[in-house]
Each structure stands twice: as structure tokens, then as C-alpha cells.
Amino acid sequence: MKTQAELPDCPVATTVSLIGSKWKLLILRNLLVRPWRFNELRKSLDGISQKVLTDSLRSMEEDGIITRTVYPEVPPRVEYALSDLGESMRPIIKSMEVFGLDYKEQFDKF
């Protein structure tokens, strides 16, 4: 997790620094539905590389947005889920969904 000194002064910039990448937003979108395993996420995010997914998940875990649970099985099973902090981003993602739908609807009128 970042220290107070490492965070931008602007609260919008802080949020963007945490979830501002295309892939982090799409990972969040998926995790709002249910916990996912790594390969499930990779297959559902067309075009993401394994490295980018790994880096994004690690970053989001370090920032406290997601949790990583390793189950003691053979082979090991790892699931990613939203933390309470990640859950608090639900209204942000929902607002983005509503905006996207409204924006696309504008083109249907022409």
C-alpha cells in the first residue's frame, strides 16, 4: 500500500493512480461479479498478456483493492476477489457503465 506521501494531493489523481489503467478497470469489472482464478481472468480479458495481468493483480493486491487466496490443494488453487476497499469502488464502475451505455445510445439516435 502506498504511503500518504506517495499519493497525489488531488483525490481524483489518487483514484486514477490506483485503478486508472484499462486492464485494472476491466479486472475490477470482472471481480465485481465473483472471485476469479488467474487463467479465467486471462481468458476473459482479450489481449492482456500474462505479465500485465500478473503485474496488475500484484499492484491491486498491494494497494488493498483485491485479495489473493491460495487454497492448500494439489495443484494449488488461487482466487482473486475484491477486498472491502475494492467493493467500495462498485459505484464508480457502475457510473462508468451507465455513462458508456448512455454514450452508445446517442449513436442509435442518428
PENORRA-V108001 format. One record per run of one state. SS is the DSSP state (a for helix, b for strand, c for the rest). FROM is the first residue (numbers start at 1). TO is the last residue. Records with the same first field share a line. If there is no record, write none. Layout:
SS = FROM-TO ; FROM-TO
This chain:
c = 1-3 ; 7-10 ; 20-21 ; 32-35 ; 45-49 ; 63-65 ; 72-76 ; 83-83 ; 88-89 ; 109-110
a = 4-6 ; 11-19 ; 22-31 ; 38-44 ; 50-62 ; 84-87 ; 90-108
b = 36-37 ; 66-71 ; 77-82
